[in-house]
Structure formats: structure tokens, C-alpha cells
Amino acid sequence: MKKLAIVTMVLFTLGNAIPTFAADEHNVTNGITTAGVPLGLHGVDAVALTTIHDVSEGSAKHTVVVDNVAYYFASEDSAEQFEAQPDRYLPQYGGFCAYAVALGKKFDGDPRYADIVDGKLYLFVNEDIYAKYKQDARNILRNAEKTWPSIEHTAIEDL
């Protein structure tokens, strides 16, 4: 009887475990895509955003999954470019706002407020924060770079 209770408890625990997606390390949209993982970059085509600074809506038809996060692309060509070199196009700090990361926080990164510095994509939460960032961009990014390793694996609610 004791063994049955232990087995039942283990099965109950495993059955109720929440799947671990990249929720703490990556800024993702609530819910699950047809790929079975959350959506990153608000569904915006990362290749178009990084190369021509265009906020192009991606399509689930062109999905690439990296680190348990789905990214949508406007074309098969963009999806192939991303798949060949994801690090070239992925937003820094998991897609969280770079200004907030510099302050030790994880706020939403909005692709409409993006900057590319030295070939890297940085996102910001809104127009006001983006304007503040532009006043001292190098220092903000330097502070974010120092801070990110200490908060990367920390849950948002714990910051």
C-alpha cells in the first residue's frame, strides 16, 4: 500500500509539473504556438528587423524554433537566413528591454522600439524609454551587459 501511495504521489507530481519553456530567459508571448512553444519577438520577423529595420509581421507558416521559443518570419527566405545564423538575428537579453536590464529588471521589449548596435538587436519597452536610452546609449548597453548574467535565469517576479 505504501508503494502505491508513493507511485501515485510521483505520478501526480509529474503530471502536474508545468513544462519549462524559456519563460525566464526569453521574453515570450503568453500561450503556445502550433510549434508547441511560446512565441518570441511578438511574431515580428527578426531578419527584417535586424537587416532593414522593418517591423514586418511574421507568419506561423514560416516558424523557426530556437531555445524553446518560436519565431515567425514574413518569408521562407527570412526563416532560412535566421535558421542558418540565429545568433545574428536574435534580440539581446532574450528580447527584454535593454534599458530595464541595465536597471536589473525584465520588461517587455517592443520591436517597434529597436536599435541595432554593432550588428546586435536591442529592444525597448516604449517610446519614452527608447528616447532616454538614445541620450546615453553606450552606457546603458554597457550596464545591461554587466547586469544580464546576474538576472538572466531569475524569474521576472523575483526582480
N, C-alpha and C positions, 0 to 999 in steps of 0.2 A: 504494500500500500504506500509506503514511504517513497519507493522508487517511482511509482505512478505520479505521486504528488510533485516530485522533483522534475520529472519529464514534462508534466503538464505546465509547471511554472516556467521551465526553459522555453517550451514551445509558445506559451503565451507571450513571454518577453520578446522572443524573436519575431513573432507575428505582429507585435505592436511597435516594433522598432521603426522609427522614422528613417526613410532612406537618406543617406548622407549625400547630398549634392554639394556643389561648391558654394553654398549659401554664404559662408563667412568670408571666403577669399574672393568671390566674384559678385559683382552687382548684377542680380538677375531679376527678371520679371516674375511675379507670383504665378504659380501654375506650372504645368508641364506641357512641353511641346509634343508633337507627334513622334519626335525622336526619343521621347521618354525622359527628357531632362529639361531644366528651366531655360528660358530664353535670355541671352545676353545682348547688350548694346541696344536694347529697346527694339530689336528687329531691324536695325539700320545696317546697311551694307558697309562693313568695316573697310573694305578695299576702296570704295568710292570716297568714303570719309577721309581716309588717310592720304590717298593719292591726289584727289581733285577737290578736297574739302567740300564734298557734296553730301547732304543728308538724304540719301536715296533709301527708300523703303525696300527692305528685302522681302523675299517670299519663302515660305516653307518649302516650296518646290526645290529651292537651292539651299539646303541646310548642310552645315558642317559642324560636327561636334568636337570640341576641344576641352579637356579637363571637366567633363560632365556638364558643359554649357553648350547650348545650341546657338549658332549664329546663322542668320538669314542673309541671303545675297540677292541682288537685283538680277543677276545673270549667272549662267553656268561658268562663264569666263572668270568673273569675280570669285566665285566659290572655289574654282581650281587654283587661282592665284593664292587665295587665303590658305587653302589646304596644303599647298607646296611650302609656304613660309608663314605659318600663323603668327609667330613672334614679331614679324614685321608689321602686322596689322592690328594685333590685339591692343586694346587700351591698357595703359599703365594702371597699376594699383587695382587690378581686377575690374576696372570700369567705374570705380568710385571717384568722387570729386577730388581732384588733386589738392585743391585748397583745403578741404576738410581733412584730408590725410595729413597734410602739413601740421594741422592742429590736433592730430590724434583721434580723428573721428572718421566715420564712414557714412557719407551722404551720397545720395543718388548722383550719378554722373549722366548728364543730359547731352546726347550727341549734337544738339543744336548749339551748344557752347563748348567748342572743342578747339584745341590748339595742337599743332604739330611742331615739336622742338627736337632738333637733331634726329628727325625721322621717327620720333615716338609720338603716339597719340595720347593726349591728356584731355580728360573731360571735367566739366564743372557743373555745379548744381543749378545755376541760373545766371541770368544776365548781370545782375549786380555783383555776384561773386566773381564772375569772369572779368568784369571791369576792374575789380580790386586786384585780382591776380595779375592783370596786364601791367599794373603800376609797379610791380616788383616780381616779375615772373621768375627770374633766375633764383632769387632767394626762396620763393615759395616752393619751387621744384626741388631745390637743394634740401629744404626742410622736409618735404614729403619723402624724398629718397631716404633720408635718415630715419624717419618715423615709421615708414611702411613695414619694415621687418618686425617691429615690435607689436604691430596691430594686425598684421595680415591674417593670422589664424585666430583672432579674437572675435567673438560674436558681437554683432552690432550693438545689441542691447547691453553689453558689458563695457562699452566705451563711454 
